[in-house]
């Protein structure tokens, strides 16, 4: 039975990763022959494998929303209706956020203004009222998100009673009541308590959430097997103390666990844990023989119930880790507590490797260390106490003060561990993208490491890990001569790479005009820049050109410096205000980088590329755009001109000051604004194609229709990041035009 279930999953895997699926399939079929399975069983296995592949072809692959980032918007639809708000509105920087439903369609609510203080309205009010709203819908950026509903103002006077509560709405009201009372209790660590029990991390500060993620312990705050196991054990323990038959306790759990799933947010990891727990209760007599069966059956059940769920990263992590922990359980079941902690932490990290490679190009190795500290603290103390505190918050909130000192002690220990381990978060283990061969190698490493661990070949395992680490650190994808116009929304970031591995980045992108807000919760570096650099194995930027001091061009400088090394920074210091100048100085000191004024380094040679930084500075202008560094780049016989935010005034100066060449590729100035790309300039350089870095449906309505029409008049094709995500130009002397143009949507 296990072989049949596994081969079905292998068939699904083959649709996405054929080499890895062939490897696993060979291992399974060899194992079947060693165990003398009949030819009939092997034939059934082959058929089931093909069935898994066929079923997977019927499931549409979720596609990314091309060009969506930061202040960028997807298609927007007006909506005037009534909405049932499911969660407590939370005050963010300049808006309130919540979740709600309109005719069973869930939305993420972004409310700009409320006519009254939300603290005046209880969880019961939100559960028993619907509110009239006038807003706009923005499509979800990926399949794991609900669409966003933007509401300028929520008038509380427009909320009317709603009495027909369903069971799930009653459960959500109880959940919100618990959250409300935990907030009012002001228990030490209450945001973490709320996250542990209800699955919502909205009350944990963003920087703290990022730190938990970097430490590799964010899984503790996603309701999963640990939480469900603790809850089940607590209820079994209570049931044993009561004069009731065991089957009554089991029936109670079978009724309670699905309700807890709704209470905890219905995440994929919670679904896996609850379905497995229910199957374990049903097949309790056969648990030793059916643990792996139950895991695989729960996978099939959830996959058939929601076919797209196995595209959810949390779902993949949950099953991969659980599969290895079950398969290798004989190794740690009889170990001492401390050794078992180390072993299970290692197995958990091992199970994440292929998924981390595919989705993040980075391995959260720190979880191997941090889990040893945090899992006992949370599993033994904080999670059980959080369940108890939440229960009492519902029935006797006045006695929550009794938990003040226990939680104060526990979260002091939590904070101590955080401070102790935080310095290690600066050490990143990047897994560059090598395509399907890379995924296959990750699977080979995991399979061989699991085999050596099962055979207790510790020395060979250690040697194998060292070899793998050296390979990952020293290897990189094949270097190419290419330029990438990176999709950073309404900003600029252009990456040049050479065949010799050198890099030059023009601008960093950014979203805010105030550099003092550099630590704002959203940063494009982590969303777009760094993922691309990791994918290509780039750990060092040789030269960073900052065209001019605007946040959409240099706002990500501090974040970028925290992720990669920067060797040299090229600037035009004219019109750098104090905050931006201080930002450059801080990065220079942090990175020990050399700062150049662009006139000092007017020509630069990197591999086959030649860069010339043109002086188009309008000295008398107060507009920072008119102090942009304009870059002329050449490779082989291809010429590119990158304009920053230069205006027509700069273009006129370039025409009069330089003998400008004909240009193959023009990176259009100022995101296609009508202040750039004059007819005289286009007549002079005669570009073959134009590239524009711009956000889709941005508030500035760029690129200007007038400029687009002008390019059409000149028969110049235009490619934007809004339509194509990352625009990649790969240079090859053998290509018809000397280069090929593609887009990178991952």
C-alpha positions in Angstrom: 0.0 0.0 0.0 2.8 2.4 0.9 4.5 1.8 -2.5 1.3 2.6 -4.3 0.7 5.8 -2.4 4.3 6.9 -2.9 4.3 6.1 -6.6 1.2 8.2 -7.1 3.1 11.2 -5.5 6.2 10.4 -7.7 3.9 10.7 -10.7 2.8 14.1 -9.6 6.5 15.1 -8.9 7.5 13.9 -12.4 5.3 16.6 -14.0 7.5 19.3 -12.4 10.9 17.6 -11.7 11.3 14.6 -14.1 14.9 13.8 -13.2 14.2 13.7 -9.4 11.0 11.7 -10.0 13.0 9.1 -12.1 15.5 8.8 -9.3 12.9 8.2 -6.6 10.9 5.9 -8.9 14.0 3.7 -9.5 14.7 3.5 -5.7 11.1 2.5 -5.1 11.0 -0.1 -7.9 14.3 -1.6 -6.8 13.0 -1.7 -3.2 9.9 -3.5 -4.4 11.9 -6.1 -6.2 14.2 -6.6 -3.2 11.1 -7.2 -1.1 9.9 -9.7 -3.7 6.7 -7.8 -4.6 4.7 -9.6 -7.4 4.8 -8.4 -11.0 1.2 -7.5 -10.6 2.0 -5.1 -7.7 4.8 -3.6 -9.8 2.5 -3.2 -12.8 -0.1 -1.5 -10.6 2.6 0.8 -9.2 3.6 1.8 -12.7 -0.1 2.5 -13.6 -0.6 4.5 -10.4 2.5 6.5 -11.2 1.2 7.4 -14.6 -2.2 8.2 -13.1 -0.5 10.7 -10.7 1.3 12.3 -13.6 -2.0 12.6 -15.6 -3.9 14.0 -12.7 -1.2 16.6 -12.2 -1.5 17.7 -15.9 -5.2 18.6 -15.2 -4.4 21.0 -12.3 -3.6 24.5 -13.5 -0.2 25.8 -12.3 -0.6 29.0 -10.3 1.1 31.8 -12.3 2.8 34.8 -10.7 1.2 38.2 -11.3 3.8 39.7 -13.6 5.3 42.9 -12.5 3.5 43.2 -9.1 5.6 44.6 -6.3 5.3 47.3 -3.6 3.0 50.1 -4.7 2.3 48.4 -8.0 -1.3 47.4 -8.6 -2.9 44.6 -10.6 -6.3 44.9 -12.3 -8.6 47.0 -10.1 -12.4 46.5 -10.0 -14.9 48.8 -8.2 -17.1 47.2 -5.6 -20.1 48.5 -3.7 -21.7 46.0 -1.4 -22.0 44.8 2.2 -19.2 42.8 3.8 -18.9 40.5 6.8 -15.6 41.3 8.6 -14.2 38.0 10.0 -11.2 39.3 12.0 -10.5 42.2 14.3 -9.3 45.3 12.4 -5.7 45.9 13.2 -4.1 49.4 13.1 -1.1 49.5 10.8 1.0 52.5 9.8 -1.6 54.5 8.0 -4.5 52.1 7.6 -6.4 49.3 9.2 -6.2 45.7 8.0 -8.7 42.8 8.4 -10.2 39.9 6.6 -13.8 39.7 5.3 -16.2 37.9 3.1 -18.6 39.0 0.3 -20.9 36.2 -0.8 -18.4 33.5 0.4 -15.5 35.2 -1.4 -12.7 36.1 1.1 -10.8 39.4 0.9 -7.9 41.1 2.6 -9.3 44.4 3.7 -7.2 47.6 3.6 -9.2 50.3 5.3 -7.8 53.8 5.0 -10.1 55.4 7.6 -12.6 54.3 10.3 -15.2 56.7 11.5 -14.7 55.5 15.1 -12.1 53.9 17.3 -12.1 50.1 16.7 -11.6 49.5 20.4 -15.2 50.5 21.0 -16.4 47.5 19.0 -16.0 44.0 20.4 -15.5 40.7 18.6 -19.2 40.0 19.0 -20.0 43.2 17.2 -17.9 42.3 14.1 -19.3 38.8 14.1 -23.0 39.9 14.3 -22.9 42.8 11.9 -22.3 43.4 8.2 -21.0 46.8 6.9 -21.7 48.6 3.7 -18.5 49.5 1.9 -17.5 51.3 -1.3 -14.1 50.1 -2.5 -11.9 48.6 -5.2 -10.7 45.0 -5.6 -7.1 44.2 -6.5 -6.4 40.7 -7.7 -4.2 38.5 -5.6 -0.5 38.5 -6.4 -0.2 34.8 -5.9 -2.5 31.8 -5.4 -1.9 31.6 -1.6 -3.4 35.1 -1.1 -7.0 36.3 -1.1 -7.8 39.3 -3.3 -7.3 42.7 -1.7 -10.2 45.0 -1.1 -9.3 48.7 -0.6 -11.8 50.8 1.3 -11.2 54.5 1.7 -13.6 54.8 4.7 -15.6 52.4 6.8 -18.6 54.2 8.2 -19.6 52.4 11.4 -23.1 53.9 11.1 -23.5 51.8 7.9 -23.1 48.5 9.8 -26.3 46.6 10.4 -27.1 43.5 12.5 -26.5 40.1 11.1 -28.0 37.1 12.9 -27.6 34.0 10.8 -24.2 32.9 12.1 -22.9 29.6 10.7 -20.8 27.2 12.8 -17.6 28.5 11.3 -18.7 32.1 12.1 -19.4 31.2 15.7 -15.9 29.7 15.9 -14.4 32.8 14.4 -16.2 34.9 16.9 -14.9 32.8 19.8 -11.4 33.1 18.2 -11.7 36.9 17.9 -13.0 37.1 21.5 -9.9 35.2 22.7 -7.6 37.5 20.8 -9.4 40.6 22.1 -9.1 39.5 25.7 -5.4 38.4 25.3 -4.7 41.9 23.9 -6.5 43.6 26.8 -4.7 41.4 29.3 -1.3 42.7 28.2 0.4 39.5 29.2 4.1 39.4 28.4 4.5 38.0 24.9 0.8 38.2 24.1 1.4 38.6 20.3 3.3 35.3 20.4 0.6 33.6 22.5 -2.0 34.7 20.0 0.1 33.4 17.1 0.7 30.0 18.8 -3.0 29.3 19.4 -4.8 31.1 16.6 -2.2 31.0 13.8 -2.3 34.7 13.2 1.0 36.5 13.3 -0.4 40.0 12.6 0.2 41.2 16.1 3.9 40.3 16.0 6.0 43.3 14.8 7.3 42.8 11.3 11.0 43.0 12.2 10.4 40.4 14.9 8.7 38.1 12.3 11.7 38.5 9.9 14.1 37.7 12.8 12.1 34.5 13.6 12.2 33.5 10.0 16.0 34.2 9.7 16.5 32.1 12.9 14.6 29.2 11.3 11.9 29.1 14.0 8.9 30.7 12.3 7.4 27.2 12.0 6.7 27.3 15.7 4.1 30.1 15.1 2.4 28.2 12.2 -0.1 25.9 13.8 1.1 22.4 12.9 1.7 18.9 14.3 3.4 20.2 17.4 0.4 22.3 18.4 -2.2 19.7 17.5 -0.2 17.0 19.2 0.0 19.0 22.4 -3.7 19.8 22.3 -4.6 16.2 21.7 -2.3 14.9 24.5 -3.8 17.5 26.9 -7.3 16.4 26.1 -6.4 12.7 26.3 -4.8 13.4 29.7 -8.0 15.1 30.9 -10.2 12.3 29.5 -8.2 9.6 31.4 -8.9 11.4 34.6 -12.6 11.5 34.0 -15.0 8.5 34.5 -15.8 8.2 30.8 -14.9 5.5 28.2 -11.9 6.2 25.9 -14.1 6.2 22.8 -16.0 9.2 24.2 -12.8 11.1 24.4 -11.9 10.0 20.9 -15.3 11.1 19.5 -15.0 14.4 21.3 -11.6 14.9 19.7 -12.9 14.0 16.2 -15.5 16.7 16.7 -13.2 19.2 18.3 -10.2 19.0 15.9 -12.0 20.2 12.8 -13.3 23.2 14.8 -9.8 23.8 16.1 -8.6 23.9 12.5 -11.0 26.7 11.8 -10.0 28.4 15.0 -6.3 28.3 14.1 -6.7 29.8 10.7 -6.9 26.7 8.5 -3.3 26.8 7.3 -1.9 23.9 5.2 0.3 22.7 8.0 -2.7 22.7 10.4 -4.8 20.8 7.8 -2.1 18.2 7.6 -1.8 17.8 11.3 -5.6 17.7 12.0 -6.3 15.2 9.2 -3.5 13.0 10.4 -4.7 13.2 14.0 -8.2 12.3 13.0 -6.9 9.3 11.0 -4.7 8.2 13.9 -7.7 8.3 16.2 -9.8 6.3 13.8 -7.0 3.7 13.2 -5.6 3.9 16.8 -5.3 0.2 17.1 -3.0 0.0 14.1 -0.9 3.1 14.6 2.5 1.4 14.6 1.8 -0.2 11.2 0.0 2.8 9.7 1.9 6.0 10.6 3.4 6.4 7.1 0.1 5.2 5.5 -1.7 7.9 7.5 0.7 10.6 6.3 0.3 9.6 2.7 -3.5 9.2 3.0 -3.8 12.7 4.5 -1.7 14.0 1.6 -4.1 12.4 -1.0 -7.2 13.5 0.9 -6.1 17.2 1.0 -4.8 17.1 -2.6 -8.1 15.8 -3.9 -10.1 18.2 -1.7 -8.0 21.2 -2.8 -5.8 20.3 -5.9 -3.8 23.5 -5.7 -2.8 23.1 -2.1 0.4 21.2 -2.9 1.7 24.4 -4.6 1.7 26.0 -1.1 5.2 26.2 0.3 4.0 25.5 3.8 2.2 22.4 2.7 5.4 21.1 1.0 7.6 21.8 4.0 5.1 20.2 6.4 4.9 16.9 4.4 8.6 16.7 3.5 9.7 17.1 7.1 7.0 14.8 8.5 7.9 12.1 5.9 11.6 12.1 6.9 10.8 12.2 10.6 8.5 9.2 10.3 10.9 7.3 7.9 13.9 7.8 10.2 12.0 7.6 13.5 13.9 4.5 14.7 17.1 6.6 14.9 15.9 9.0 17.5 13.1 7.2 19.4 15.6 5.5 21.7 18.1 8.4 22.0 18.4 10.6 25.0 16.4 13.8 25.0 19.3 16.1 24.0 20.6 13.8 21.2 17.0 13.3 19.9 16.6 17.0 19.7 19.8 17.3 17.6 18.8 14.4 15.4 15.3 15.6 14.7 16.5 19.2 14.1 19.0 17.8 11.5 16.3 15.6 9.9 13.9 18.6 9.7 16.5 20.8 8.0 17.4 17.9 5.7 13.7 17.6 4.6 13.6 21.3 3.6 16.6 21.3 1.3 14.9 20.6 -2.1 12.0 22.9 -1.3 14.3 25.7 -0.1 16.4 25.3 -3.3 13.3 25.6 -5.5 11.6 28.5 -3.8 14.2 30.5 -2.0 17.7 29.5 -3.3 18.7 29.6 0.4 19.0 27.0 3.2 17.8 28.0 6.6 20.7 26.1 8.3 20.3 28.1 11.5 17.2 26.1 12.3 19.5 23.2 13.1 20.9 25.2 16.0 18.0 27.3 17.1 15.4 24.5 17.2 17.6 22.8 19.9 16.9 25.9 22.1 13.4 26.9 21.1 11.5 23.6 20.6 11.9 22.4 24.3 11.1 25.9 25.5 8.0 26.2 23.4 6.9 22.5 23.3 7.2 21.9 27.0 6.4 25.3 28.4 5.1 28.1 26.2 2.6 26.3 23.9 0.8 24.3 26.7 0.6 27.4 28.8 -0.7 29.4 25.8 -3.5 26.9 25.3 -4.4 27.2 28.9 -4.3 31.0 29.0 -6.4 31.2 25.8 -9.0 28.8 27.4 -9.1 30.9 30.5 -9.4 34.1 28.5 -12.7 32.8 27.2 -14.2 31.6 30.5 -12.4 33.6 33.2 -10.4 36.6 31.7 -10.1 38.2 35.1 -7.6 35.6 36.3 -5.2 35.9 33.4 -3.0 38.1 35.6 -1.9 34.8 37.3 0.1 34.1 34.1 2.0 37.4 34.1 5.1 36.1 35.9 5.3 32.7 34.3 5.1 34.3 30.8 7.5 37.0 31.8 10.1 34.4 32.8 9.5 32.3 29.7 9.7 35.2 27.2 12.8 36.5 29.0 14.4 33.2 28.2 13.0 33.5 24.6 14.5 36.9 24.3 17.9 35.7 25.7 18.0 32.9 23.0 17.1 35.5 20.3 20.0 37.8 21.4 22.3 34.8 21.6 21.6 33.5 18.1 20.9 36.7 16.1 24.6 37.3 15.1 24.4 33.9 13.3 21.7 35.2 11.0 24.2 37.2 8.9 25.7 33.9 7.6 23.6 32.9 4.6 23.9 29.6 2.8 22.9 30.4 -0.8 21.8 27.6 -3.1 22.3 29.0 -6.7 19.9 27.9 -9.3 21.2 25.1 -11.6 17.8 24.1 -13.0 16.5 20.6 -12.9 20.0 19.2 -12.5 20.4 21.2 -9.3 17.1 19.9 -8.0 18.2 16.4 -8.7 21.5 16.9 -6.9 19.6 18.2 -3.9 17.4 15.1 -3.9 20.5 12.9 -4.2 22.1 14.6 -1.3 19.0 14.3 0.9 18.5 10.6 0.0 22.1 9.7 0.6 22.3 11.7 3.8 19.1 10.0 5.1 20.6 6.6 4.1 23.9 7.3 6.0 21.9 8.5 9.0 19.7 5.4 9.0 22.8 3.2 8.8 24.4 5.3 11.6 27.4 6.0 9.4 28.2 9.3 11.2 31.7 9.8 9.9 30.7 9.2 6.3 27.7 11.5 6.9 29.9 14.3 8.2 32.3 13.9 5.3 29.3 13.9 2.8 28.0 17.1 4.4 31.4 18.8 4.2 31.8 17.8 0.5 28.3 19.1 -0.3 28.9 22.4 1.6 32.2 23.0 -0.3 30.4 22.3 -3.6 27.6 24.7 -2.8 29.9 27.5 -1.7 32.4 27.2 -4.5 29.9 26.5 -7.4 27.9 29.0 -9.3 25.7 29.0 -12.5 27.5 29.6 -15.7 28.5 33.2 -16.0 27.0 35.1 -18.9 27.3 38.6 -20.4 23.9 39.9 -19.7 21.9 42.9 -18.4 18.8 42.5 -16.3 16.2 45.3 -15.9 14.9 44.2 -12.5 11.3 44.6 -11.7 11.3 46.8 -8.6 8.0 48.4 -9.2 8.1 52.2 -9.5 11.9 52.4 -9.3 15.1 51.4 -11.1 17.6 48.6 -10.6 19.7 47.4 -13.5 22.2 44.5 -13.1 25.1 43.8 -15.4 27.0 40.5 -15.3 30.1 39.5 -17.2 31.4 36.1 -18.3 34.2 36.6 -15.8 31.8 36.9 -12.9 32.0 40.6 -12.3 28.9 42.6 -11.5 27.7 46.2 -11.8 24.4 47.4 -10.4 22.8 50.7 -11.4 20.4 51.8 -8.6 18.7 49.7 -6.0 15.0 50.6 -6.3 13.0 51.7 -3.3 9.5 52.8 -2.3 9.7 55.7 0.2 11.0 59.2 -0.1 12.2 59.4 3.5 15.5 57.5 4.0 14.9 57.6 7.7 12.2 55.0 7.0 14.8 52.5 5.6 13.7 49.9 8.1 10.1 50.0 7.0 8.5 46.6 7.0 8.4 46.3 3.2 11.7 46.3 1.4 12.2 45.4 -2.3 15.6 43.9 -1.6 14.1 40.9 0.1 11.2 40.7 -2.3 12.9 41.1 -5.6 16.6 42.1 -5.6 18.1 39.5 -3.3 16.1 36.5 -4.6 17.4 37.3 -8.1 21.0 37.6 -6.8 20.7 34.3 -4.9 19.3 32.6 -7.9 22.3 33.6 -9.9 24.8 32.9 -7.1 25.8 36.5 -6.7 27.2 37.3 -3.3 29.2 40.4 -4.2 28.5 43.6 -6.2 31.7 45.0 -7.6 30.3 48.4 -8.6 27.1 50.1 -7.5 26.1 53.2 -9.4 23.6 55.5 -7.7 22.3 57.7 -10.5 20.7 60.3 -8.2 19.4 60.8 -4.6 15.8 59.7 -4.9 14.3 56.8 -2.9 13.0 54.9 -5.9 16.6 54.7 -7.1 18.7 54.3 -3.8 16.1 53.6 -1.1 17.2 50.0 -0.9 20.9 50.7 -0.4 20.9 49.8 3.3 18.9 46.6 2.8 21.1 45.6 -0.1 24.3 46.2 1.9 22.9 43.8 4.6 22.5 41.1 2.0 25.6 41.3 -0.3 29.1 42.8 -0.2 29.5 46.0 -2.1 33.0 46.9 -3.4 32.7 50.3 -5.0 30.0 53.0 -5.0 29.8 55.6 -7.8 27.7 58.7 -7.2 27.1 62.3 -8.3 27.3 64.1 -4.9 25.4 67.1 -6.3 22.1 67.6 -4.5 22.6 64.8 -2.0 20.8 65.9 1.1 22.1 65.0 4.6 20.0 61.8 5.2 21.0 60.3 1.8 24.7 61.4 2.2 24.7 59.8 5.7 23.2 56.6 4.2 26.0 56.4 1.7 28.6 57.1 4.4 27.2 54.4 6.7 27.2 51.8 3.9 30.8 52.8 2.9 31.9 52.2 6.5 29.9 49.0 6.9 31.1 47.5 3.6 34.6 49.2 3.6 33.6 50.2 0.1 35.3 52.9 -2.0 33.2 55.8 -3.0 33.8 57.4 -6.4 32.5 60.6 -7.9 31.5 59.6 -11.4 33.9 62.1 -13.1 36.8 60.4 -11.4 35.8 57.1 -12.9 34.3 58.2 -16.2 35.4 55.0 -18.0 35.2 51.5 -16.6 36.0 48.1 -18.1 34.4 45.0 -16.7 35.0 41.8 -18.7 33.7 42.4 -22.3 31.7 45.5 -21.1 32.8 49.1 -21.3 31.0 51.7 -19.3 31.2 55.4 -19.8 29.5 57.7 -17.3 28.4 60.8 -19.2 28.2 64.3 -17.6 24.7 65.6 -18.2 24.5 67.5 -14.9 22.5 70.7 -14.9 24.4 72.6 -12.3 21.8 75.3 -11.9 18.8 72.9 -11.4 17.3 72.1 -8.0 15.7 68.9 -9.5 17.7 65.8 -8.4 16.5 64.1 -11.6 18.6 66.6 -13.6 21.7 65.4 -11.8 21.3 61.8 -12.9 24.3 59.8 -14.0 23.8 58.7 -17.6 25.6 55.5 -18.4 26.7 54.5 -21.9 27.5 50.7 -22.0 29.0 48.8 -24.9 29.7 45.1 -25.5 30.9 43.7 -28.8 28.9 45.8 -31.3 25.9 46.5 -29.0 25.5 49.9 -27.4 23.1 50.7 -24.5 22.3 54.0 -23.0 20.8 54.1 -19.4 19.2 57.4 -18.5 18.4 57.2 -14.8 15.7 59.9 -14.3 17.3 62.3 -16.8 15.0 64.9 -18.4 14.9 66.5 -21.8 17.3 69.2 -20.3 19.9 66.5 -19.7 19.3 65.1 -23.2 20.0 68.5 -24.8 23.2 68.7 -22.9 24.3 65.3 -24.0 23.5 66.2 -27.6 25.7 69.3 -27.4 28.5 67.9 -25.3 29.1 64.5 -26.8 29.2 62.9 -30.2 26.6 60.3 -29.3 26.6 57.0 -31.1 23.6 55.1 -32.4 22.1 53.1 -29.6 20.7 49.6 -29.8 19.0 49.6 -26.4 17.7 52.6 -24.5 16.7 52.4 -20.9 14.2 55.2 -21.0 14.6 58.1 -18.6 12.3 58.8 -15.6 10.1 55.7 -16.1 8.7 56.9 -19.4 7.6 60.3 -18.2 6.8 63.0 -20.7 9.8 64.9 -19.3 12.1 62.5 -21.1 12.8 61.0 -24.5 12.5 64.1 -26.7 12.2 63.8 -30.4 15.6 65.5 -30.9 17.2 62.9 -28.6 15.6 60.0 -30.3 16.6 61.4 -33.7 20.1 61.6 -32.5 20.6 58.1 -31.0 18.0 56.1 -33.0 17.4 53.3 -30.5 16.4 49.9 -31.7 14.4 49.0 -28.6 13.3 50.8 -25.4 13.2 49.4 -21.9 11.1 51.0 -19.1 11.2 50.2 -15.4 7.7 50.9 -14.2 5.0 49.6 -11.9 1.8 48.2 -13.3 -1.2 50.6 -12.8 1.0 53.0 -10.8 -0.4 56.2 -9.3 1.7 58.3 -11.7 0.1 56.7 -14.8 3.5 56.0 -16.3 4.8 55.4 -18.9 3.2 58.5 -20.4 0.8 57.6 -23.3 2.4 60.5 -25.2 5.9 58.8 -24.9 4.5 55.4 -25.8 2.9 56.9 -28.9 6.2 58.7 -29.7 8.1 55.3 -29.6 5.4 53.8 -31.9 5.9 56.7 -34.3 9.6 55.9 -34.4 8.8 52.1 -34.7 10.7 51.4 -31.5 9.4 48.4 -29.6 8.9 49.1 -25.9 9.4 46.5 -23.1 8.4 47.3 -19.5 8.9 45.5 -16.2 5.2 45.9 -15.6 4.4 43.6 -18.5 7.5 41.3 -18.5 8.8 41.2 -14.9 12.6 41.0 -15.0 13.7 41.9 -18.6 16.8 40.0 -19.4 19.2 40.9 -22.3 21.8 38.2 -22.9 24.7 39.2 -25.2 26.0 36.8 -27.7 28.1 37.8 -30.7 26.6 34.9 -32.7 23.0 36.1 -32.2 21.4 37.9 -35.1 21.2 41.2 -33.3 24.1 40.5 -31.0 21.7 39.8 -28.1 18.6 37.9 -27.1 15.7 39.4 -25.1 13.8 37.3 -22.6 11.9 37.7 -19.4 12.3 36.1 -16.0 9.1 35.6 -14.1 10.5 33.7 -11.1 
